[in-house]
Amino acid sequence: MASHTDHDQQEVDRKIIMAVDFGTTHSGLAWAQTRKPEIHSTVIQWPDATSGGLEGMTSDKVPTEIQYNDQGYKWGFQIGDIGQRHQWFKLGLDPTQSRGTSNLAKKFLDPNAAPPAYAHGPEDLTKDYLTALRSHAERVLRHKLPESALESTPVEFIITVPAVWSERAQASTRRCAEQAEPEAAAMYALDAMDPHNIKIGDTFILCDAGGGTVDLISYKVSDLKPSLRIEEAAPGSGSLCGSSFLNRIFQKFLTERLGSDSNFDDDVLEDAMNRFEFKVISEDKETLVTTLIHPLQAKRSFNGNPTD
């Protein structure tokens, strides 16, 4: 039977944990309660151009984009498909990463990308974006949980940063948010594997293939008990060669091939790009198989089999 002391300690330790996946091109939110850690909830409802609440766009992730106007700013799906917006500003938080502008970024430009804003540096853009993201997270919690529970339970935000980032960049991100967790992706990947096959000294490579960047870093298992611990085995590296460039390359391909056709216009191009975004078409011998797979879901479902 639990004592009053144990019960009091449980109440003290009770928290709501909101995890923030702050990505270069897309970001996400997921939350859980410490008293029910086995139950995880992913935020899939986002405000769009017509709705400022939870009735807007349904998606696992929201674009990491922000657009300023006379009334303030719009973010994520609120911006829509037309108009310049600030993108990829997360990379500006770590000037020590000598990635520069990749050949892909130079060759396949995004017409919606706003030029660098002198009034808004990377930290300003990140603060405003994370502020909007946090406000939405709090709105979701108010919708999902009783007001009394929110008033009595502290909410702790955890934000991920690339494992290859410098300490300066991680500190910069912490100034824009509340807490950083650079090894969260690696720990999650190990937890999802069969723990009986993991031994002290095992070394593995984590590939974070995102929309804007692809990062590689190696880790070594340093301890298994009382909890799994890992340490960096070698310095990480990365490049600006994420999956968003596939969209740009496909758009350039369509424009070059069909641009002279009288029936080809901006509406046709937009429809084609939307189909490309949400459909993966593969030809298997005599059968043309069309699979409806969102690219973000396809990325997360990859299990290491190179044939997938």
Phi, psi and omega in degrees: 000131183287139179277169177298325180297315179298318181295318179297320180294322178298321179293323179294320183280352183292127181214162167251121181259121177250113180268131182246115175265092183273101186257168181293317182249331179220153179229162182214165179227143173211148183217161179204164176251139183296335179280346175226063187295341181282349181258114180246140179235127178263134178282122182236357179253131184226148176292144176236196185293338183253344183226129179265004183244229185258008183259013184274238184278142175255119182194150177291333183228161179235141180301137175275076184219149180217143183224124182268146177215186183294333181271354183138251177202158172249158181216159175057229182288348178297333186287324182084190185271342186247141177109146180285146180212159178278129181230161171059018183291342178302324183295334180289349179287343181234081180292347180284343177282110187276057178275328182060211177257120183289161177300325178296318181293326179286322186279323183243084183284151175260116182295342180272353183286124179284147176294161179305135182260122181292333181279345183227103176278177181304320180291320178297316179297318180293317179300314181295319181293315181292331175297315178295320180295319179293318179300320179292321178300317179293325177295320178297316181296321178295331179282328186268333187239153177296148181300323180297323179292321180291326180290331184258354184240122178291146178252125181247127180261134176237127182242137180272146172228155181302139181294339183272358183287153178285165177297326179298317181292321178295321177294323177297319178293322179296327177293332181272342181226219184237323186206140180249152181214081189292340184253016184299319182295319180294317180296322179294319181297318179292322180295329180283342179279172176288110184296340181288342180266359181266130180233155175299133182099346177298138179241138180218161180247130177259125177250115176258093182266099182257190181285327181256320184233160171235119182244141177235134176210146182251142179231154175237137178285119183259338180199152179244331182231144003285349178214159180291130179229141179229159177221153182293129182270328180204155180302140180278169178212163180198173181206159177275081181215039182286179188290343179296337179290336175299320178296318181293320180294319179294322178296317178295321179298314180296317182296319180290322183280323189243358185301331182275352180286135183294338181271355183269119178220188183297325180293319178295318180296317180297318179296319180295320180292323177295320178295320179295324182292325187249003179229136174247114184252124180229141180255119181247096182055250185266354185251128176264112185256124177251118182245127178276100181225122174291136183302326179292322178292321179297322179296313184288335183276354180295127186250014178100350179281117184296346180274350181289000000 
